[in-house]
Each structure stands twice: as structure tokens, then as C-alpha cells.
Amino acid sequence: MVTAPERAAPDRAEVALGNPSFVWRFGQDRRLSLIRQYAPLEGRRILDIGCGLGVYVRKFREFSDRVYGIDVDPKRLLEGARTTPGLMLAASESLPFRDATFDVVVLNEVIEHVRDDAATLAEAYRILAPGGRIVIYAPNRLYPFETHGVYIGKRFVFGNIPFVNWLPSPLRDRLVPHARAYTKRRIRRTYERLPVRRLVETYVYPGFDNVIARRPRLGRALRAVTYRGERTPLRVFGLSHFVVLEKPGAPAR
């Protein structure tokens, strides 16, 4: 996720695991609004997979007191636990919950970092109650910038690197071995064996919060143009896929 402007370049562990949200800004608010359109949060049992510092867990707790987050990084969890309850250490491919435990499972820019994305979604499906929703944000291969940085030999270059995702897969994956980027076909493959109903499959552009902090007019113009573009075929160049899946069956009363 996009970090605060003053955040230093990540170390190797952060590169491998991805950079979580450190602050709550417009971009996070917009993503939350989209989640609430398709997955009601009020009073629901919610799990945030790859919660990092628990920023989204803390926000979700404004709607429900049954919110939990899991992550594989104990350092981030310990830091997050200072202000946010319900965080625990676990791998996404082997979740420590019983079947049908949650009503909403959120994977916000996470599946690109996990060891096995299909196994992760299979676990998300297992712990989801009938009628529950899985919400996925994941990097779009057609977005013109690679937001996870790249490796040039052994040197890591931090930042938004243009056109890397448009390179042939062997070259792109050599430059970005630490994070997947998804075509529509590839993201569908992560859940194609699950008996889910796809409620929405589209793309979203970023919040441009860092751009607005430095150049407000440019940032606001980018928001206006790209958000209109989400309603046109240009949406396929958005920053992220936005997918919501529903588990068949009637929700428990």
C-alpha cells in the first residue's frame, strides 16, 4: 500500500512482505467505501489477511467489535498490537480458524506477496460463512508503474518504476521477484476452483495522496481524470484489481 511521504525505503524483509499502510488517508477511505458497497461491515465477523500494523483492522472496528487481523511479520504485529486488539501471527495458507467463522474476509494488496495465492483464497473460502464475502485488491499488470520497486542486480530501487509491468513475464519477474502483478486471467485462476459467485470485478486507480501532498493541483487533476476513467474502458490501466466473491448459501441469522 502507499505509505506516508516521509517513510524511508524498506529493508529486505519489508521488500519481501510488502509495505503496509502506515497512515489513513483519502486512498484508504475510498477503498473502504468500495468495500462497504459490496460487503456490509456493520456487526459482521471480519478478518483482514495480511493486516500489517492493523490500520484497516482499527478502521473496521468502527463498524464491528468482531474484527481480527493476521500477518506473518511478528515485528509489525507487536507494533500494531499497542493500539489495536485482535491481531495474531498466522500464515494465510493455514488459517487458525474453524470453518465458516467470518462474514467478510479482506485481502488488501496481499495476495501478490503470499507463498501460494490459490491456497490463500481456498483458506479464505473455508473460513467464510455461507453468504459471506471475500474482498480482494491486487496489483494490476496493466498499470503503467510498478509500485513495489525493482531489483537491478542485487541493488533494490525503491519507488514507482514505469513500464516494468508491461515487460515480458520472465524479465518482469526477474526485476520484481518479490511481488506478483495480475492480469485478469491470472487473478481469476486464483479462485477458479472455488464455488463462488463473483459480485464485482473491476479496477481502481490510486488515491494520489503523495502527489497531492507535493503538488495539490496536479494530484487533484489526476484524481478527477482517472476516476472518470474507471467508468470507461481505460479502467483496465488502474492500479489494482477490485474483486468481490460471495460464498453460496444463506447467511446465518
Summary of the structure (lengths in Angstrom):
residues: 253
radius of gyration: 17.5
end to end distance: 35.0
largest distance: 55.5
contacts: 798
relative contact order: 0.15
helix: 33%
strand: 23%
